[in-house]
C-alpha cells in the first residue's frame, strides 16, 4: 500500500531551504512524489499526518564503528569478547543508530575482520533493524600502527582476524585490498597516520607511504570501490590526497597546501569534531596518553575544519561513533555550526554530501522521487541543530521504525 506523509515543514537539502506544507508519497521502498500538503491524498493511500513536525532526509554518518566495545579507551577489551559477542552487541549499536535518525552509515573498520560484513548482511536481510551500511571489513595499516591492537608483550601472536589488514609493502597492500573486497567489504579504510587512541602511536606521524596508499586506491578502483584514509598529520594527509583517496578522516592538521590539494582532487573531509567534548566529560574511560593526545588535537582539528569550510572543501558528516555511545551523533551538528557551517549547511553535510561521498547520491541523501524513502521527523526548529537531538519519527525504505508523534488514517 502507498503511504503519504504530511508535514508542516520539509527540509530541501538540495535547495538549502525549508519548505512549508508538504506531502511526500511513498510506494514500496521509494519516494514517488513530493506535493503541496493542500492537495488531497489519493484514494487508497494511507496518510501519516506528522502534524507540526519537520520532515528531513535520513541522516548519514560517514565515520562509525558499530562493531566492538563502545565508549571504551581500553583496546584490550577487544580481546575479552568473542566474535559472536561483538556481532550481537553490534545489533544494539545498529538499532540505536537508526533510532537516532541515521538511516545510512559508512562503517569504517573493526579490529576483528569481517564482523561488520555480517552485521551489514543481517540488516540488509531484515534479520535485525539498522541503517544501510557500507563497511570496510578491517583496517589496513602497519603492524604497530593506529589500526592495530598494540601494547602486548613481545612474542604474543594474535589470531589472523586481528591482524588481517596488517601490511609491510606495496604488494602486501594490493593483496590485502583484494582479500577485503572479495570478503565483502564495500570500502577500504587505510590508517595513514598514527591515532589519538592507539597507545604508542603519534597522530602526526605518517604510517603508510604514498606508493602504498596509491596501490590501495588502484586496486579498489578495479572493484568499483574507493579508499577512506584515517589521517591526522599534515604529511600523511598530503600523501593520501595525492594518491587519490576519496575522503580524509579526521583531518586534524590541514595546512593551506592540504586545502588546495583537496579542492584540486575533489577530496571529501570527514572530521569528528564533536566527540572530544564527550571524552572530556568522561575522562575516566581513557588513559593519560589518550587524554593528552586528544587535548593536543581538539583545537587544531576544529581550526582545520573551519578552514576547510571557508575554502569550499566538500565536507561530510563523520563522528567516530563507537568512541562514544552510539545514538549521540547528532550532537555534532551544533559543533559544525560553531565552526563555520550554517544549520542547513550542516544538514546538507549529513545528508546529500555524505551520499555523494559514498557514491550513493542516486539512492539516498535527499527527499527526491526515485530515492529510498529514508525519512526522519523532528518537532523543533529545523534550523536549530539541537532539534535533531530528539528525532521522533524514522522511516527507512518505506518502513516505519520509530513513531513517537504521529496520527494515521
C-alpha positions as a Python dict, from the first residue, in 0.01 Angstrom:
ca = {
    (1, 'X'): (0, 0, 0),
    (2, 'X'): (120, 351, -79),
    (3, 'X'): (175, 590, 211),
    (4, 'X'): (155, 969, 226),
    (5, 'X'): (347, 1165, 489),
    (6, 'X'): (202, 1509, 551),
    (7, 'X'): (423, 1760, 731),
    (8, 'X'): (420, 2127, 829),
    (9, 'X'): (777, 2173, 700),
    (10, 'X'): (1019, 1982, 478),
    (11, 'X'): (1396, 2028, 458),
    (12, 'X'): (1506, 2052, 95),
    (13, 'X'): (1882, 1996, 129),
    (14, 'X'): (1936, 2032, -245),
    (15, 'X'): (1794, 2386, -248),
    (16, 'X'): (1912, 2470, 104),
    (17, 'X'): (1560, 2570, 206),
    (18, 'X'): (1280, 2474, 442),
    (19, 'X'): (952, 2431, 255),
    (20, 'X'): (612, 2454, 419),
    (21, 'X'): (307, 2231, 398),
    (22, 'X'): (423, 1931, 200),
    (23, 'X'): (313, 1572, 143),
    (24, 'X'): (561, 1300, 49),
    (25, 'X'): (417, 995, -126),
    (26, 'X'): (591, 661, -75),
    (27, 'X'): (528, 341, -268),
    (28, 'X'): (716, 34, -155),
    (29, 'X'): (1064, 144, -51),
    (30, 'X'): (1083, 456, -272),
    (31, 'X'): (964, 815, -274),
    (32, 'X'): (733, 867, -571),
    (33, 'X'): (617, 1228, -527),
    (34, 'X'): (654, 1545, -321),
    (35, 'X'): (336, 1754, -336),
    (36, 'X'): (178, 2057, -171),
    (37, 'X'): (8, 1950, 150),
    (38, 'X'): (-316, 2110, 35),
    (39, 'X'): (-358, 1850, -239),
    (40, 'X'): (-593, 1566, -139),
    (41, 'X'): (-441, 1228, -69),
    (42, 'X'): (-541, 982, -343),
    (43, 'X'): (-795, 714, -260),
    (44, 'X'): (-634, 402, -116),
    (45, 'X'): (-322, 582, 8),
    (46, 'X'): (-264, 561, 383),
    (47, 'X'): (-199, 900, 539),
    (48, 'X'): (55, 952, 815),
    (49, 'X'): (-2, 1302, 945),
    (50, 'X'): (310, 1441, 1110),
    (51, 'X'): (125, 1748, 1231),
    (52, 'X'): (356, 2040, 1303),
    (53, 'X'): (673, 1836, 1264),
    (54, 'X'): (950, 1887, 1009),
    (55, 'X'): (1039, 1609, 767),
    (56, 'X'): (1404, 1570, 667),
    (57, 'X'): (1610, 1313, 478),
    (58, 'X'): (1751, 1030, 686),
    (59, 'X'): (2089, 1129, 822),
    (60, 'X'): (2421, 982, 703),
    (61, 'X'): (2725, 928, 927),
    (62, 'X'): (3040, 871, 724),
    (63, 'X'): (3250, 751, 1016),
    (64, 'X'): (3109, 492, 1255),
    (65, 'X'): (3231, 176, 1427),
    (66, 'X'): (2923, -35, 1504),
    (67, 'X'): (3129, -344, 1590),
    (68, 'X'): (3332, -357, 1910),
    (69, 'X'): (3305, -206, 2260),
    (70, 'X'): (3167, 147, 2256),
    (71, 'X'): (3294, 443, 2460),
    (72, 'X'): (3594, 249, 2583),
    (73, 'X'): (3958, 350, 2551),
    (74, 'X'): (4086, 11, 2666),
    (75, 'X'): (4175, -175, 2346),
    (76, 'X'): (4234, -494, 2544),
    (77, 'X'): (3856, -511, 2584),
    (78, 'X'): (3855, -628, 2222),
    (79, 'X'): (4029, -947, 2334),
    (80, 'X'): (3777, -1016, 2609),
    (81, 'X'): (3489, -1063, 2366),
    (82, 'X'): (3420, -1332, 2111),
    (83, 'X'): (3321, -1251, 1756),
    (84, 'X'): (2967, -1364, 1840),
    (85, 'X'): (2951, -1123, 2133),
    (86, 'X'): (3067, -837, 1918),
    (87, 'X'): (2815, -917, 1647),
    (88, 'X'): (2529, -926, 1897),
    (89, 'X'): (2648, -605, 2059),
    (90, 'X'): (2662, -457, 1709),
    (91, 'X'): (2292, -532, 1672),
    (92, 'X'): (2220, -295, 1963),
    (93, 'X'): (2454, -31, 1821),
    (94, 'X'): (2283, -52, 1482),
    (95, 'X'): (1938, -18, 1638),
    (96, 'X'): (2042, 284, 1847),
    (97, 'X'): (2196, 448, 1541),
    (98, 'X'): (1881, 400, 1335),
    (99, 'X'): (1657, 527, 1613),
    (100, 'X'): (1869, 842, 1634),
    (101, 'X'): (1780, 921, 1273),
    (102, 'X'): (2080, 776, 1089),
    (103, 'X'): (1940, 564, 809),
    (104, 'X'): (2279, 526, 636),
    (105, 'X'): (2631, 488, 774),
    (106, 'X'): (2977, 418, 643),
    (107, 'X'): (3127, 181, 899),
    (108, 'X'): (3499, 235, 864),
    (109, 'X'): (3671, -51, 1036),
    (110, 'X'): (3673, -308, 1312),
    (111, 'X'): (3967, -473, 1487),
    (112, 'X'): (3819, -820, 1423),
    (113, 'X'): (3788, -866, 1047),
    (114, 'X'): (3454, -909, 870),
    (115, 'X'): (3219, -894, 1171),
    (116, 'X'): (3092, -568, 1020),
    (117, 'X'): (3018, -752, 696),
    (118, 'X'): (2800, -1000, 887),
    (119, 'X'): (2615, -716, 1062),
    (120, 'X'): (2554, -534, 734),
    (121, 'X'): (2419, -850, 575),
    (122, 'X'): (2188, -915, 871),
    (123, 'X'): (2047, -562, 836),
    (124, 'X'): (2006, -599, 459),
    (125, 'X'): (1825, -930, 505),
    (126, 'X'): (1584, -778, 757),
    (127, 'X'): (1707, -1001, 1039),
    (128, 'X'): (1789, -702, 1260),
    (129, 'X'): (1699, -331, 1238),
    (130, 'X'): (1974, -91, 1145),
    (131, 'X'): (2094, 167, 896),
    (132, 'X'): (2215, 97, 545),
    (133, 'X'): (2582, 14, 587),
    (134, 'X'): (2890, 40, 369),
    (135, 'X'): (3163, -148, 556),
    (136, 'X'): (3542, -170, 549),
    (137, 'X'): (3595, -526, 677),
    (138, 'X'): (3915, -434, 866),
    (139, 'X'): (4172, -158, 896),
    (140, 'X'): (4465, -162, 654),
    (141, 'X'): (4784, -32, 811),
    (142, 'X'): (5123, -114, 958),
    (143, 'X'): (5155, -376, 1234),
    (144, 'X'): (5238, -120, 1505),
    (145, 'X'): (5002, 149, 1378),
    (146, 'X'): (4681, 325, 1461),
    (147, 'X'): (4452, 48, 1337),
    (148, 'X'): (4605, -238, 1531),
    (149, 'X'): (4584, -373, 1884),
    (150, 'X'): (4924, -284, 2025),
    (151, 'X'): (5095, -296, 2363),
    (152, 'X'): (5105, -674, 2400),
    (153, 'X'): (5407, -848, 2547),
    (154, 'X'): (5653, -934, 2266),
    (155, 'X'): (5604, -1286, 2137),
    (156, 'X'): (5226, -1295, 2181),
    (157, 'X'): (5060, -1373, 1848),
    (158, 'X'): (4704, -1262, 1790),
    (159, 'X'): (4468, -1460, 1563),
    (160, 'X'): (4479, -1351, 1198),
    (161, 'X'): (4138, -1185, 1219),
    (162, 'X'): (4300, -919, 1440),
    (163, 'X'): (4594, -875, 1202),
    (164, 'X'): (4407, -921, 875),
    (165, 'X'): (4484, -572, 745),
    (166, 'X'): (4847, -556, 855),
    (167, 'X'): (5078, -466, 565),
    (168, 'X'): (5453, -420, 509),
    (169, 'X'): (5494, -313, 145),
    (170, 'X'): (5310, -234, -177),
    (171, 'X'): (5243, -600, -277),
    (172, 'X'): (5102, -659, 73),
    (173, 'X'): (4866, -365, 30),
    (174, 'X'): (4739, -489, -305),
    (175, 'X'): (4678, -839, -171),
    (176, 'X'): (4502, -716, 140),
    (177, 'X'): (4272, -484, -53),
    (178, 'X'): (4172, -766, -286),
    (179, 'X'): (4108, -1001, 7),
    (180, 'X'): (3893, -745, 187),
    (181, 'X'): (3681, -667, -116),
    (182, 'X'): (3649, -1035, -201),
    (183, 'X'): (3538, -1096, 159),
    (184, 'X'): (3253, -848, 131),
    (185, 'X'): (3395, -505, 214),
    (186, 'X'): (3245, -205, 34),
    (187, 'X'): (3516, 50, 108),
    (188, 'X'): (3883, 31, 204),
    (189, 'X'): (3992, 206, 523),
    (190, 'X'): (4362, 292, 538),
    (191, 'X'): (4540, 409, 852),
    (192, 'X'): (4773, 667, 701),
    (193, 'X'): (4897, 820, 1029),
    (194, 'X'): (4909, 743, 1398),
    (195, 'X'): (4595, 771, 1609),
    (196, 'X'): (4476, 955, 1917),
    (197, 'X'): (4351, 646, 2099),
    (198, 'X'): (4604, 383, 1990),
    (199, 'X'): (4880, 360, 2255),
    (200, 'X'): (5231, 445, 2141),
    (201, 'X'): (5132, 595, 1807),
    (202, 'X'): (5188, 958, 1711),
    (203, 'X'): (4885, 1116, 1537),
    (204, 'X'): (5103, 1345, 1327),
    (205, 'X'): (5339, 1071, 1207),
    (206, 'X'): (5283, 910, 863),
    (207, 'X'): (5245, 531, 872),
    (208, 'X'): (5198, 447, 503),
    (209, 'X'): (5398, 566, 204),
    (210, 'X'): (5232, 744, -85),
    (211, 'X'): (5306, 442, -306),
    (212, 'X'): (5128, 213, -61),
    (213, 'X'): (4824, 439, -48),
    (214, 'X'): (4817, 469, -428),
    (215, 'X'): (4831, 90, -461),
    (216, 'X'): (4524, 60, -239),
    (217, 'X'): (4339, 320, -444),
    (218, 'X'): (4427, 145, -772),
    (219, 'X'): (4320, -198, -650),
    (220, 'X'): (3995, -66, -502),
    (221, 'X'): (3906, 105, -829),
    (222, 'X'): (3923, -225, -1016),
    (223, 'X'): (3645, -349, -786),
    (224, 'X'): (3437, -33, -816),
    (225, 'X'): (3533, 67, -461),
    (226, 'X'): (3729, 354, -309),
    (227, 'X'): (3955, 439, -15),
    (228, 'X'): (3891, 640, 301),
    (229, 'X'): (4210, 742, 481),
    (230, 'X'): (4246, 797, 854),
    (231, 'X'): (4492, 1088, 859),
    (232, 'X'): (4567, 1337, 1136),
    (233, 'X'): (4911, 1473, 1040),
    (234, 'X'): (4982, 1710, 753),
    (235, 'X'): (5227, 1487, 565),
    (236, 'X'): (5002, 1182, 588),
    (237, 'X'): (4706, 1387, 466),
    (238, 'X'): (4900, 1512, 163),
    (239, 'X'): (5019, 1164, 73),
    (240, 'X'): (4663, 1034, 88),
    (241, 'X'): (4516, 1314, -122),
    (242, 'X'): (4785, 1291, -390),
    (243, 'X'): (4737, 914, -403),
    (244, 'X'): (4367, 958, -480),
    (245, 'X'): (4169, 864, -168),
    (246, 'X'): (3801, 956, -163),
    (247, 'X'): (3798, 1106, 186),
    (248, 'X'): (4023, 1221, 465),
    (249, 'X'): (3905, 1104, 806),
    (250, 'X'): (3982, 1339, 1098),
    (251, 'X'): (4199, 1589, 907),
    (252, 'X'): (4346, 1737, 1222),
    (253, 'X'): (4641, 1926, 1077),
    (254, 'X'): (4528, 2076, 746),
    (255, 'X'): (4762, 2343, 612),
    (256, 'X'): (4699, 2563, 309),
    (257, 'X'): (4856, 2310, 73),
    (258, 'X'): (4629, 2035, 208),
    (259, 'X'): (4327, 2255, 138),
    (260, 'X'): (4448, 2331, -214),
    (261, 'X'): (4505, 1962, -283),
    (262, 'X'): (4159, 1870, -153),
    (263, 'X'): (3999, 2128, -379),
    (264, 'X'): (4208, 2013, -676),
    (265, 'X'): (4131, 1643, -626),
    (266, 'X'): (3772, 1682, -501),
    (267, 'X'): (3861, 1505, -176),
    (268, 'X'): (3598, 1493, 97),
    (269, 'X'): (3663, 1578, 462),
    (270, 'X'): (3501, 1371, 734),
    (271, 'X'): (3604, 1534, 1062),
    (272, 'X'): (3484, 1409, 1402),
    (273, 'X'): (3494, 1749, 1571),
    (274, 'X'): (3238, 1685, 1849),
    (275, 'X'): (3334, 1365, 2023),
    (276, 'X'): (3627, 1509, 2220),
    (277, 'X'): (3365, 1701, 2418),
    (278, 'X'): (3221, 1364, 2524),
    (279, 'X'): (3569, 1238, 2613),
    (280, 'X'): (3630, 1542, 2830),
    (281, 'X'): (3309, 1473, 3020),
    (282, 'X'): (3404, 1106, 3069),
    (283, 'X'): (3781, 1112, 3123),
    (284, 'X'): (3771, 801, 3340),
    (285, 'X'): (3716, 588, 3027),
    (286, 'X'): (4055, 688, 2882),
    (287, 'X'): (4417, 680, 3000),
    (288, 'X'): (4661, 968, 3043),
    (289, 'X'): (4819, 925, 2699),
    (290, 'X'): (4483, 922, 2522),
    (291, 'X'): (4362, 1230, 2707),
    (292, 'X'): (4684, 1419, 2636),
    (293, 'X'): (4674, 1340, 2264),
    (294, 'X'): (4308, 1440, 2249),
    (295, 'X'): (4382, 1771, 2420),
    (296, 'X'): (4658, 1841, 2170),
    (297, 'X'): (4439, 1757, 1870),
    (298, 'X'): (4100, 1910, 1951),
    (299, 'X'): (4159, 2279, 1882),
    (300, 'X'): (4380, 2213, 1579),
    (301, 'X'): (4120, 1982, 1427),
    (302, 'X'): (3842, 2236, 1473),
    (303, 'X'): (4053, 2514, 1323),
    (304, 'X'): (4129, 2287, 1028),
    (305, 'X'): (3760, 2213, 987),
    (306, 'X'): (3676, 2583, 982),
    (307, 'X'): (3950, 2647, 727),
    (308, 'X'): (3812, 2371, 502),
    (309, 'X'): (3457, 2508, 527),
    (310, 'X'): (3572, 2861, 434),
    (311, 'X'): (3767, 2729, 136),
    (312, 'X'): (3475, 2529, -2),
    (313, 'X'): (3611, 2179, 57),
    (314, 'X'): (3349, 1904, 28),
    (315, 'X'): (3269, 1849, 395),
    (316, 'X'): (3065, 1548, 502),
    (317, 'X'): (2944, 1438, 843),
    (318, 'X'): (3154, 1180, 1026),
    (319, 'X'): (3151, 1138, 1402),
    (320, 'X'): (3365, 836, 1503),
    (321, 'X'): (3064, 689, 1681),
    (322, 'X'): (3187, 396, 1885),
    (323, 'X'): (3446, 615, 2055),
    (324, 'X'): (3133, 743, 2232),
    (325, 'X'): (2793, 575, 2276),
    (326, 'X'): (2602, 512, 1955),
    (327, 'X'): (2297, 730, 1901),
    (328, 'X'): (2454, 1059, 2011),
    (329, 'X'): (2591, 1157, 1671),
    (330, 'X'): (2351, 1446, 1607),
    (331, 'X'): (2532, 1648, 1877),
    (332, 'X'): (2798, 1717, 1617),
    (333, 'X'): (2559, 1928, 1406),
    (334, 'X'): (2580, 2213, 1658),
    (335, 'X'): (2960, 2189, 1674),
    (336, 'X'): (2982, 2212, 1294),
    (337, 'X'): (2776, 2530, 1310),
    (338, 'X'): (3000, 2673, 1581),
    (339, 'X'): (3297, 2622, 1349),
    (340, 'X'): (3167, 2781, 1034),
    (341, 'X'): (2872, 2596, 883),
    (342, 'X'): (2515, 2720, 860),
    (343, 'X'): (2247, 2496, 1014),
    (344, 'X'): (2119, 2393, 672),
    (345, 'X'): (2477, 2352, 553),
    (346, 'X'): (2544, 2109, 837),
    (347, 'X'): (2228, 1917, 747),
    (348, 'X'): (2340, 1903, 385),
    (349, 'X'): (2676, 1763, 502),
    (350, 'X'): (2488, 1496, 698),
    (351, 'X'): (2266, 1403, 404),
    (352, 'X'): (2340, 1487, 41),
    (353, 'X'): (2716, 1544, 73),
    (354, 'X'): (2752, 1219, 266),
    (355, 'X'): (2559, 1037, -5),
    (356, 'X'): (2785, 1186, -272),
    (357, 'X'): (3097, 1083, -81),
    (358, 'X'): (2969, 726, -64),
    (359, 'X'): (2867, 725, -430),
    (360, 'X'): (2507, 668, -320),
    (361, 'X'): (2358, 1003, -424),
    (362, 'X'): (2124, 821, -665),
    (363, 'X'): (1954, 639, -377),
    (364, 'X'): (1978, 842, -51),
    (365, 'X'): (2057, 1190, 80),
    (366, 'X'): (1753, 1399, -17),
    (367, 'X'): (1375, 1383, -35),
    (368, 'X'): (1358, 1324, -408),
    (369, 'X'): (1129, 1098, -614),
    (370, 'X'): (1309, 779, -706),
    (371, 'X'): (1528, 767, -397),
    (372, 'X'): (1474, 537, -100),
    (373, 'X'): (1208, 654, 142),
    (374, 'X'): (1458, 722, 421),
    (375, 'X'): (1293, 997, 621),
    (376, 'X'): (1302, 1141, 972),
    (377, 'X'): (1093, 1397, 1158),
    (378, 'X'): (1163, 1643, 1439),
    (379, 'X'): (931, 1883, 1619),
    (380, 'X'): (1170, 2171, 1683),
    (381, 'X'): (1300, 2444, 1457),
    (382, 'X'): (1481, 2269, 1168),
    (383, 'X'): (1738, 2549, 1166),
    (384, 'X'): (1825, 2479, 1529),
    (385, 'X'): (2073, 2187, 1529),
    (386, 'X'): (1957, 2083, 1876),
    (387, 'X'): (1618, 1988, 1728),
    (388, 'X'): (1783, 1685, 1569),
    (389, 'X'): (1894, 1556, 1908),
    (390, 'X'): (1532, 1445, 1952),
    (391, 'X'): (1431, 1260, 1636),
    (392, 'X'): (1078, 1129, 1686),
    (393, 'X'): (999, 955, 1359),
    (394, 'X'): (1220, 729, 1149),
    (395, 'X'): (1131, 563, 820),
    (396, 'X'): (1382, 357, 625),
    (397, 'X'): (1296, 214, 287),
    (398, 'X'): (927, 288, 341),
    (399, 'X'): (915, 101, 672),
    (400, 'X'): (846, 293, 991),
    (401, 'X'): (1100, 201, 1260),
    (402, 'X'): (1015, 476, 1507),
    (403, 'X'): (691, 668, 1552),
    (404, 'X'): (660, 876, 1867),
    (405, 'X'): (442, 1157, 1745),
    (406, 'X'): (206, 1089, 1460),
    (407, 'X'): (-153, 1003, 1389),
    (408, 'X'): (-256, 788, 1095),
    (409, 'X'): (-565, 729, 890),
}
